[in-house]
Structure formats: structure tokens, C-alpha cells
């Protein structure tokens, strides 16, 4: 059974930085692509970024809204995926979720990020 546990959310001012972490278990981590989604208040969940598996070359892809500010990475030895968020804006306020695209229903519980002055 796949388990994903996000951490690292918080409240910070515009322009700040934050790193989210997602610990994965119950899966052969290095074989799967990983993703971060977010759900802003009152809006639909949206894809933020993905990183392919080791065999896939760990290629990354980003939503236009975060390109150049966010960085996804993975540590296959620790079964962890990270989201480094820089130059944060109020519109980045959302609950951030870790996801395994190749496993149906594989979602974490989410971590709240609030960007406000």
C-alpha cells in the first residue's frame, strides 16, 4: 500500500522560499515518476511539476506559473521527493500534494502553504 507524507508547509511573506518534502513508502520508488499538485482556495487542483523515474532520466516539467521559481528533485536512496519554492507569490497559496502518476489514488494528505504580507 502506497503512502505519501508531505511536510514543510507554512506561512511566509512574498518573496520568501520554502522546501516541501514528500516521503514515499510501499512502492518501488525509483521506478515511478513523481508529481506535485496544488489546490488554491476555492479552485481546482492543478499540476505544478513532475519528475520522471530513474529509467526515465529524472526529467522535470513545470507549469508555466512556477517555471524558473520552483525546483523538483528526488532522492531515490531515501524515497523522497522535494519541491524547492523560491520567490513565492500570494497566488502560490494552496494546499500542496504529492502524487504518483502511475499509481491510481496515490496522494498524500497535503501541506498548506500560505504566502501573505
N, C-alpha and C positions, 0 to 999 in steps of 0.2 A: 504494500500500500504506500503510495507516494505521499510524502509530507513535505510541505514547503512552509518555512517560517521566516517572515520578514522582520527586520528590525532597523532602527536607525532614524526613524522619522522624528519630526519635531517642529517647533515654531522658530522661525528666524526672519530676519529683515531682508528686504530686497537687496540683491547683490551678493548675498551670502552663498555658502557652499555646504553641502551635506552629502554624506555617503550612506546609501541604503545597502543592506546585506540581506541575502536570502540563503538560508541553509536548507539543502535538499537531502532527503533520505528515501529509502525504499525504491530506488531506481539505479540503473547503471548510468550515473550522471554524465560521464564523458561522451556517451553515445547520443545524447539529446541536445537539440537546440534549446535555448532558454530565452525567456522574454520578460520584459517589464511592461505592465499596463498601468494606467491610472484612471481614476474616476473623479473628475471635478465635482463640486457640489451641484446637484440638480442636473447633471449632464450624464451622457452615456460613457461607459468605459471605453477607453481608447488605447491603441497600441503606442507605446513610447519607443521601444527599442528591442532588437533581437540580437542574439549571438549564436552562430551555428555551433555544431558539435566539433569535437577534436578532428574527426574524419572530414568534417565539412570545412576545416580550415579556420574555425573560430572567426568567421567573417561577421561583421557587425552591420546593422542597418538602423537608421534613426528616423523618427518622424521629423518633418521639416521644422516643427515648432521648437525642437530641442537640439537640432543639429548644431554642432560647434560648442554646445554648452554642457551636454551630458555625455558620459562615457560608460559603456557597459563593459564588464570584464568578468572572467570566471577563473576560479582556482579549482582545477579538477582533482587535485590531491585532497582538498578539503570539502569537496562537494558544495562549493559556494559560488554564488553569482552576486555581483556588486553593481550598483548604479551610483557613479560619482556625478553629482549635480552641482554645477557651477553657475555663477551669475543668475541666481534664482530670481524669478519674477512672481508677482502676485498671481498671475494666471497659471503658475505651476502648482498652486494649491490644489491638493487632491489626495485621495487615498491611493497609495501605490501598491500594486500587486505583482507578485512573482508568478510566472506561469511556465508550464512545459507544453509547448505547442503540439508535441507528438503524443501526448497522453491526455485523453479526454477527462475533463473535470479536475485537472491538476492545477489548483490555485492555492495560494496562501491566504491568510486571513486579512492581509493588508496592513499597511502602516501609514499613518496620517502625516502629511507634510503640509504645513501652513506657512505661507510667505506673506508677511504683513508688516507694515511700518506702524 
